[in-house]
Amino acid sequence: MLLVKNVSKVYDNKKKAVDNLSLEIKKGEIIGFIGPNGAGKTTTIRMITGIIAPTQGTIEINGIDISKEPVGAKKNFTFVPDHPTIFDAVKGIDYLNFIADIHEVPIQQRKERIERFTKAFQIYDALTQTINSYSHGMKQKLLVSGALLPNPNLFILDEPMVGLDPHSAKILKDIMRDHCQKGGTVFFSSHVLEVVENLCHRVAIIHRGKLIACDTLENIKKNSTATLEEIFLEMTKDE
C-alpha cells in the first residue's frame, strides 16, 4: 500500500532531515511512527503526501510513484496535518463539501458520511458556522471528518489526537481499527506512546533522520517487560 525506498531529504543548510529511510506498509495495517522532536517525522510525512519532494529515493502509494503521478497517487490517501491550519472564512459544511467535491464523493454518500462523522465528533450543530469561530479542537475534528469522507485506502495522520477530547479520541481510534479490519491502512505519528502501544500492528521509530526500528511491539521488546515508552527512551537517548 505504501512503499518508501531509500528516501532522504537535505535542506539548504545541508542538514539531512531524513537519511536513507525505507519503509513498507501493507493493507490492513496500523503503523505508528514515533520519534523525538526534530527526528524527521513530519518531514517524512510531508514527502509521503507530496507536500515536499525528497532529495533522493522513491515513494509509491498503491503502486503509484507520487513524484511521477501525483494526482493518481493522492487519490489513494487522505491526510490530517499536525496543526489544524484551514481556510477559516467559510462554513464547516462548505469545507466538507469542498473536500467531497475534490474526491468525487457522490451526493448521497457524502450526506450520510458528513452526518455520521460530525455527529460522532459532536460538531454537527456547528457546521453552519464559519470555521473562524471554531476552537482548536473543533477544527481538528473538522479536518478528521473531512479526511474520512472519501473513505480512502490509506489514512495518513500527523499527531491526530492533539486537540481531541477523550470521547473524540476514542471514536477516532475505533474508526482506525475498523478501517484496517476492512482492508484499509493507517500510518500515523504520535507522541502519545500509550496510544501507539495499544493500537498499532507495528511501530516505526525514527531518530536523527534514520529509521532505527520497524517491527511489531513484541519483536521490538525482545521478551522484555519494559513498556514502549521505556524502550523508546532507551533507543533514542543521547550518548
C-alpha positions as CSV (number, residue, x, y, z in Angstrom):
1,M,0.0,0.0,0.0
2,L,2.8,2.4,0.9
3,L,6.4,1.9,-0.2
4,V,9.2,4.3,0.8
5,K,12.5,3.3,-0.7
6,N,15.9,4.9,0.2
7,V,14.4,8.3,0.8
8,S,16.5,11.2,2.0
9,K,15.8,14.9,2.5
10,V,18.5,17.5,2.6
11,Y,17.6,21.1,3.3
12,D,19.5,24.3,2.2
13,N,21.6,24.2,5.4
14,K,22.9,20.8,4.2
15,K,21.4,19.0,7.1
16,K,19.9,15.6,6.4
17,A,16.5,15.8,7.9
18,V,15.7,12.2,6.7
19,D,18.6,9.8,5.9
20,N,18.1,6.9,3.5
21,L,14.7,5.8,5.0
22,S,13.0,2.7,3.7
23,L,9.6,1.5,4.9
24,E,6.8,-0.8,3.5
25,I,3.3,-0.8,4.9
26,K,0.8,-3.3,3.7
27,K,-3.0,-3.4,3.5
28,G,-4.8,-3.9,6.8
29,E,-2.0,-2.5,9.0
30,I,-1.9,0.4,11.5
31,I,1.6,1.7,11.8
32,G,2.7,4.1,14.5
33,F,5.5,6.5,13.6
34,I,7.4,7.8,16.6
35,G,10.5,9.8,17.3
36,P,11.8,12.7,19.3
37,N,11.1,16.3,18.2
38,G,13.2,17.1,15.2
39,A,13.8,13.4,14.3
40,G,12.3,13.7,10.9
41,K,8.7,12.5,11.4
42,T,6.9,15.5,9.8
43,T,9.4,15.8,7.0
44,T,8.9,12.1,6.2
45,I,5.1,12.6,6.2
46,R,5.3,15.7,4.0
47,M,7.3,13.7,1.5
48,I,4.9,10.8,1.5
49,T,2.0,13.1,0.9
50,G,3.7,15.1,-1.8
51,I,3.9,18.4,0.0
52,I,7.7,18.4,-0.4
53,A,9.9,16.4,-2.7
54,P,12.6,14.0,-1.5
55,T,16.2,14.8,-2.3
56,Q,16.6,11.2,-3.3
57,G,14.6,8.0,-3.2
58,T,11.1,6.9,-4.3
59,I,7.7,6.9,-2.7
60,E,4.8,4.7,-4.1
61,I,1.2,4.7,-2.9
62,N,-0.8,1.7,-4.1
63,G,1.9,1.2,-6.7
64,I,1.9,4.8,-8.0
65,D,5.0,6.9,-7.8
66,I,3.9,10.2,-6.2
67,S,6.7,12.1,-7.9
68,K,5.7,10.9,-11.4
69,E,1.9,10.7,-10.9
70,P,1.0,13.0,-8.0
71,V,-2.7,13.2,-8.7
72,G,-3.1,9.5,-9.2
73,A,-1.2,8.7,-6.0
74,K,-3.1,11.3,-4.0
75,K,-6.4,9.7,-4.9
76,N,-5.4,6.8,-2.7
77,F,-5.0,8.6,0.6
78,T,-6.2,11.5,2.8
79,F,-4.1,13.5,5.2
80,V,-4.6,15.2,8.5
81,P,-1.7,17.5,9.4
82,D,-0.2,18.2,12.8
83,H,-1.8,21.6,13.0
84,P,-5.4,22.4,12.0
85,T,-4.4,25.1,9.5
86,I,-7.5,25.6,7.4
87,F,-9.1,28.4,5.4
88,D,-11.5,29.6,8.1
89,A,-13.6,32.2,6.4
90,V,-16.0,29.5,5.1
91,K,-18.6,27.5,7.0
92,G,-17.8,24.0,8.2
93,I,-20.3,22.4,5.8
94,D,-18.8,24.3,2.9
95,Y,-15.4,22.9,3.7
96,L,-16.6,19.4,3.9
97,N,-18.5,19.7,0.6
98,F,-15.3,21.1,-1.0
99,I,-13.3,18.1,0.2
100,A,-16.1,15.7,-1.1
101,D,-16.1,17.5,-4.5
102,I,-12.3,17.1,-4.8
103,H,-12.6,13.4,-4.1
104,E,-15.8,13.0,-6.2
105,V,-17.8,11.6,-3.3
106,P,-21.4,11.0,-4.5
107,I,-24.0,13.3,-3.0
108,Q,-25.9,10.7,-1.1
109,Q,-22.7,9.1,0.3
110,R,-21.3,12.5,1.4
111,K,-24.5,13.5,3.2
112,E,-24.5,10.2,5.1
113,R,-20.8,10.4,6.0
114,I,-20.9,14.0,6.9
115,E,-23.8,13.4,9.3
116,R,-22.2,10.3,10.7
117,F,-18.8,11.6,11.4
118,T,-19.7,15.1,12.5
119,K,-22.3,13.8,14.9
120,A,-19.8,11.3,16.3
121,F,-17.3,14.1,16.8
122,Q,-20.0,16.4,18.2
123,I,-19.6,19.2,15.7
124,Y,-22.7,18.6,13.5
125,D,-24.6,21.5,15.0
126,A,-21.7,23.9,14.3
127,L,-21.4,23.1,10.6
128,T,-23.4,26.2,9.6
129,Q,-21.0,28.4,11.5
130,T,-17.8,29.9,10.0
131,I,-14.7,27.9,10.9
132,N,-13.0,31.0,12.4
133,S,-15.5,30.7,15.3
134,Y,-14.3,27.1,16.0
135,S,-12.0,26.2,18.8
136,H,-8.7,24.4,18.1
137,G,-10.3,21.0,19.0
138,M,-13.3,21.7,16.7
139,K,-11.0,22.5,13.8
140,Q,-9.2,19.2,14.4
141,K,-12.5,17.3,14.4
142,L,-13.5,19.0,11.1
143,L,-10.2,18.1,9.5
144,V,-10.5,14.5,10.6
145,S,-14.1,14.3,9.4
146,G,-13.0,15.7,6.0
147,A,-10.3,13.1,5.8
148,L,-12.7,10.3,6.5
149,L,-15.2,11.4,3.8
150,P,-13.6,9.8,0.7
151,N,-13.0,6.5,2.6
152,P,-9.5,6.2,1.0
153,N,-7.3,3.2,1.0
154,L,-4.7,5.0,3.2
155,F,-5.2,7.3,6.1
156,I,-2.1,9.5,6.9
157,L,-2.3,11.3,10.2
158,D,0.3,13.6,11.8
159,E,-0.4,13.8,15.6
160,P,-4.2,13.2,15.1
161,M,-5.1,13.1,18.8
162,V,-3.8,16.6,19.5
163,G,-6.8,18.8,20.4
164,L,-9.2,15.9,20.6
165,D,-11.1,15.3,23.8
166,P,-11.1,11.7,25.2
167,H,-14.5,10.9,23.7
168,S,-13.4,12.0,20.2
169,A,-10.0,10.3,20.5
170,K,-11.8,7.0,21.3
171,I,-14.0,7.4,18.3
172,L,-11.1,8.1,16.0
173,K,-9.2,5.0,17.3
174,D,-12.3,2.9,16.7
175,I,-12.6,4.2,13.2
176,M,-8.9,3.5,12.5
177,R,-9.3,-0.1,13.7
178,D,-12.5,-0.6,11.7
179,H,-10.8,0.8,8.6
180,C,-8.0,-1.7,8.8
181,Q,-10.3,-4.6,9.5
182,K,-11.9,-3.7,6.2
183,G,-8.6,-3.8,4.4
184,G,-7.5,-0.2,4.7
185,T,-4.2,1.1,6.0
186,V,-3.4,3.7,8.6
187,F,0.0,5.5,9.0
188,F,0.1,8.0,11.9
189,S,2.7,9.8,14.0
190,S,2.2,10.4,17.7
191,H,3.9,11.4,20.9
192,V,1.3,9.5,22.9
193,L,3.1,6.3,23.2
194,E,0.3,4.6,25.1
195,V,-2.0,5.0,22.1
196,V,0.7,3.6,19.8
197,E,1.3,0.6,22.1
198,N,-2.4,-0.3,22.3
199,L,-3.4,0.4,18.7
200,C,-0.6,-0.5,16.2
201,H,0.3,-3.6,14.5
202,R,3.8,-2.3,14.0
203,V,5.9,0.6,15.3
204,A,8.4,2.6,13.3
205,I,11.0,4.6,15.3
206,I,13.0,7.4,13.7
207,H,15.9,9.1,15.4
208,R,18.2,11.8,13.9
209,G,16.6,11.2,10.4
210,K,17.3,7.4,10.4
211,L,14.8,4.7,10.9
212,I,16.2,2.7,13.8
213,A,13.3,0.2,14.2
214,C,10.2,-1.0,12.4
215,D,8.6,-4.1,13.8
216,T,5.9,-5.5,16.0
217,L,6.0,-4.3,19.5
218,E,6.7,-7.9,20.7
219,N,9.8,-8.1,18.5
220,I,11.0,-4.7,19.5
221,K,10.6,-5.6,23.1
222,K,12.5,-8.9,22.6
223,N,10.8,-10.6,25.6
224,S,11.4,-7.5,27.8
225,T,8.8,-6.5,30.3
226,A,9.6,-2.8,29.6
227,T,6.9,-0.5,28.2
228,L,7.1,1.1,24.7
229,E,7.9,4.4,26.5
230,E,10.9,2.8,28.3
231,I,12.2,1.1,25.2
232,F,11.8,4.3,23.1
233,L,13.7,6.4,25.6
234,E,16.5,3.9,25.7
235,M,16.8,3.7,21.9
236,T,16.7,7.4,21.3
237,K,18.8,8.7,24.3
238,D,21.7,10.9,23.5
239,E,25.1,9.5,24.4
